[in-house]
Structures are given as structure tokens and as C-alpha cells.
Amino acid sequence: MNTYRVTISSTIDVEADNEDDAGAYAAECFDFGSADIDVCDPDEEDDEISIVWHIDDVKEQCKWLTDEQARDVLHNLKHKHDACIGINWDVINVKANILFGER
């Protein structure tokens, strides 16, 4: 039997007393059929990369945004970016201006 790394990417809002409870609740009730599931062989791990953007990156470029607005920018970029252009400082700035008004 082989071991595979499974990454499940999706978002669910849950009400809970703390982060651990929220994670446990989501795992119990989440419909994984609607999630993006990526399965890869850990031995082939070097065959791919991930670039991570954080709300702090967005807020560094667009200092006027709140944390929630920066999250909205990241979420929008994740799901609607142009793969030919990618995500960069200019794209972040333009997307923030489109979503929350030019500054």
C-alpha cells in the first residue's frame, strides 16, 4: 500500500468557541464532495511549488485595507486570477482598487 498526501482546499464558516472546536466541527460536517481535492505522491513532492500570499502582504501594498478587506482581495485573487499573469504586487493593487475603490 502506498502513502499519498491529500490536500483539501475549501472554505466553510462555522460557529464555535475556539479554533480547535471550529476545526473539529468542520471536519465532522463538511461536505468534501464540494471541495477541491489534490492528491500527490510525496516522493514527487519536488515536482511542484506553492507560492503563499498572506493578508500582511496585501496590507503592505494597500495600507488602507482592513484585515477583512485584505482577506477578500486574497480570496478573489485565488479564485479569479489570470494564470498567464499570476499574482504580483501590481495585480494585488489593481484588485484592491477594483474591490474597494481607488486610493
N, C-alpha and C positions, 0 to 999 in steps of 0.2 A: 504494500500500500504506500502511496506517495503522499507527501505533505504539500499543501498549496496555501498560499497567502490569499485570503479573500478580503477585499476592501469593499465596503458597502457605503455608498455616499447618498445621503438624502437628508431631509430636514423634517423634524416633527416638533411641534410645540406641545409641551406637557406642563401641567401644574404639579409642583412637588415642593417639599420642604427644603430640599437641598439638591446639589448637583448629582450626588451619588444616587439618591432616590429617583431623580429625573431620568438618569441613565438606565436604572433598573426597570422603571416603569415603561420606558420607551422600548426596551428590549422585549418585554413581555407582550406588548400590544401592537407593536409596529408591523405594518403590512409590508414585508420585504419584497412582495411582488411589484411594488411601485418604485423600488429603489434602483439606483444604478449600481450594478454589481460587477466588480472587476476581479478576475481570478488569474493569478500568475504563479509560476513555479519559482520559488525562492532562489533556485540555482541560476535563474536567468535574470536575477534582480538588476544586474549591471546593464541590462538592455533597455532600461527606461530611466527617466528622471522625472522629478516633480519640482516645480518652482512654487514656492509658497509666498503669498502676499498676506499681510496682516492689516488690520484696521489702523494700526500705528503708521504703516507705510502710506496708506491713503490719507491719513490726517497730517502727515509730514508734508505731503504735496498740496493738500487742500485744508489748510489750518482752520478754516471756518466751519468745517463739518463737525457734527456731534458724533459720538460713537455709533449711535443707531444709523445715522446717515452714511457713515463710512462702511458699516456692515451692508447697507443697501447697495452701495456702489460695488462692493466686492461681490455680492450675490448676483447683481446684474451682469457684471463682467464675467463671472464664472459661467453663466448660462447663455450669454448673448455676445461674447467677444468674437471678433473676426480672427479665425485661426491663421490667416495669411499675414495679419498684422501682429497679433499677440496682445499681451498686456504689458504696457510700459508707462512711464510717468506721464507722457502726453495723453495717452488713452485714458488713464485714470482721471486726469484733469478735465478732459473733454466730457467724460461720462458724468462726473460730479456736477459740472456746469449744466449738462442736459437735465439731470435729475433734480437738481436743487437750485438752479439759477446761477447765472454767470456772476463771478465776483471779481 
